[in-house]
Amino acid sequence: MAGGTPEVRRERRSLPDLLDWAENLPESLTWTNWPAPAGMRGIRVEEFLDEDGTFVARAELPGMDPEKDIDLEIDNGMLVIRAERQEEKRERGRTEFRYGKFTRRLALPEGADESEVSARYTDGILEVRMPVSEKRPEARAIPVQRTG
């Protein structure tokens, strides 16, 4: 802990960095006719501890209905964000929008109170908030018993 504030455990950065790299490849170098697996479609996020020690995760999910298109779950110390954008078929035109299923997993900070999570969706941004306790279990001596 730095300055008395718990640090956010970071998920392995190699996968998000790889997704960023692949997402920014020129279209001519990608397999545009192959659908990407659901787990490979990333959700842009930012995460931080605010001034009062609350963990905040924000995700860019523009144009979605939070009641139908977005699912949140806490699983084994991870915040899991799932979303789906349905493609609207048109005869003419083109799109650069990403359609399909999107998933992002974020490691929760140590001490996160998973029972007090809240979420809201405003102007295309999903914000998830959760208090983080700075309390750590007190150190205690454990007696060792001799056997045999």
C-alpha positions as CSV (number, residue, x, y, z in Angstrom):
1,M,0.0,0.0,0.0
2,A,1.3,3.4,-0.9
3,G,0.2,6.3,1.3
4,G,-2.3,4.2,3.1
5,T,-4.4,3.6,0.0
6,P,-4.8,0.1,-1.3
7,E,-3.4,-0.4,-4.8
8,V,-5.6,-1.9,-7.5
9,R,-4.5,-5.4,-8.4
10,R,-3.8,-5.2,-12.1
11,E,-5.0,-7.9,-14.5
12,R,-2.4,-9.2,-16.8
13,R,-1.7,-6.3,-19.1
14,S,-0.4,-8.4,-22.0
15,L,-3.9,-9.4,-23.2
16,P,-5.4,-5.9,-23.2
17,D,-2.2,-4.6,-24.9
18,L,-2.5,-7.3,-27.5
19,L,-6.1,-6.5,-28.1
20,D,-5.3,-2.8,-28.5
21,W,-2.5,-3.7,-31.0
22,A,-4.8,-6.0,-33.0
23,E,-7.7,-3.5,-33.0
24,N,-5.5,-0.9,-34.5
25,L,-4.1,-3.0,-37.3
26,P,-4.9,-1.7,-40.8
27,E,-8.0,-3.4,-42.2
28,S,-5.9,-4.9,-45.0
29,L,-3.8,-6.9,-42.5
30,T,-6.8,-8.4,-40.6
31,W,-9.1,-11.3,-41.5
32,T,-12.2,-9.1,-42.0
33,N,-14.3,-12.0,-43.2
34,W,-13.7,-14.0,-40.0
35,P,-15.8,-13.1,-37.0
36,A,-13.7,-12.4,-33.9
37,P,-14.4,-14.7,-30.9
38,A,-16.6,-13.0,-28.2
39,G,-13.7,-12.7,-25.8
40,M,-11.5,-11.0,-28.4
41,R,-13.8,-8.0,-28.8
42,G,-12.5,-5.6,-26.1
43,I,-14.3,-3.0,-24.1
44,R,-12.3,0.2,-23.4
45,V,-12.1,0.8,-19.7
46,E,-10.5,2.9,-17.1
47,E,-10.2,2.0,-13.4
48,F,-9.0,4.0,-10.4
49,L,-9.5,4.6,-6.7
50,D,-11.3,7.9,-6.1
51,E,-10.5,10.4,-3.2
52,D,-12.6,8.5,-0.7
53,G,-11.0,5.1,-1.5
54,T,-13.9,3.8,-3.7
55,F,-12.9,1.6,-6.6
56,V,-14.3,3.0,-9.8
57,A,-14.4,1.1,-13.2
58,R,-15.7,3.0,-16.2
59,A,-16.4,1.3,-19.6
60,E,-17.2,2.8,-23.0
61,L,-20.4,1.1,-24.2
62,P,-22.0,3.7,-26.5
63,G,-25.4,3.1,-28.0
64,M,-26.4,0.3,-25.7
65,D,-29.5,-0.3,-23.6
66,P,-28.2,-1.0,-20.1
67,E,-31.3,-3.1,-19.2
68,K,-31.1,-5.4,-22.3
69,D,-27.5,-5.2,-23.6
70,I,-25.2,-5.1,-20.6
71,D,-24.6,-7.7,-17.9
72,L,-22.4,-7.3,-14.9
73,E,-21.1,-10.1,-12.6
74,I,-18.6,-10.4,-9.8
75,D,-16.8,-13.7,-9.9
76,N,-13.8,-14.8,-7.8
77,G,-12.4,-11.3,-7.3
78,M,-13.1,-10.2,-10.8
79,L,-15.6,-7.7,-12.2
80,V,-17.0,-9.2,-15.5
81,I,-18.6,-6.8,-18.0
82,R,-20.5,-8.4,-20.8
83,A,-22.3,-6.5,-23.6
84,E,-23.8,-7.1,-26.9
85,R,-24.6,-4.8,-29.8
86,Q,-26.9,-6.1,-32.5
87,E,-26.1,-5.1,-36.1
88,E,-28.7,-3.3,-38.1
89,K,-28.6,-4.7,-41.7
90,R,-28.8,-2.2,-44.5
91,E,-28.6,-2.6,-48.2
92,R,-26.2,0.2,-48.9
93,G,-23.5,1.9,-47.0
94,R,-20.6,0.9,-44.7
95,T,-19.9,0.8,-41.0
96,E,-16.9,1.0,-38.7
97,F,-19.0,0.1,-35.7
98,R,-18.2,-3.1,-33.8
99,Y,-21.1,-5.5,-33.4
100,G,-21.5,-8.7,-31.5
101,K,-20.6,-9.8,-28.0
102,F,-18.0,-8.0,-25.9
103,T,-16.4,-9.1,-22.6
104,R,-14.0,-7.5,-20.2
105,R,-12.7,-8.9,-16.9
106,L,-11.1,-6.5,-14.3
107,A,-9.4,-7.6,-11.1
108,L,-10.9,-6.0,-8.1
109,P,-8.6,-4.4,-5.6
110,E,-7.8,-6.1,-2.3
111,G,-10.4,-5.2,0.3
112,A,-13.2,-4.4,-2.2
113,D,-16.6,-4.8,-0.6
114,E,-18.4,-6.9,-3.3
115,S,-21.7,-6.7,-1.4
116,E,-21.8,-2.9,-1.9
117,V,-21.4,-2.6,-5.6
118,S,-23.4,-0.1,-7.6
119,A,-23.6,0.6,-11.4
120,R,-25.0,3.3,-13.6
121,Y,-25.0,4.0,-17.3
122,T,-24.9,7.6,-18.5
123,D,-24.1,9.0,-22.0
124,G,-22.6,5.7,-23.2
125,I,-20.4,5.2,-20.2
126,L,-21.0,2.4,-17.7
127,E,-19.7,3.3,-14.2
128,V,-19.3,0.6,-11.5
129,R,-18.4,1.7,-8.0
130,M,-17.5,-0.3,-4.9
131,P,-16.0,0.7,-1.5
132,V,-12.6,-0.6,-0.6
133,S,-11.7,-1.2,3.0
134,E,-8.3,-0.4,4.2
135,K,-8.7,-2.7,7.2
136,R,-6.3,-5.6,7.2
137,P,-6.7,-8.5,9.5
138,E,-4.6,-8.0,12.7
139,A,-1.5,-10.1,13.0
140,R,-1.8,-12.8,15.6
141,A,0.4,-15.6,16.9
142,I,-0.4,-19.2,16.0
143,P,0.7,-21.8,18.4
144,V,2.5,-24.8,16.9
145,Q,1.8,-28.2,18.5
146,R,4.4,-30.9,18.8
147,T,3.2,-34.3,17.5
148,G,4.6,-37.8,17.9
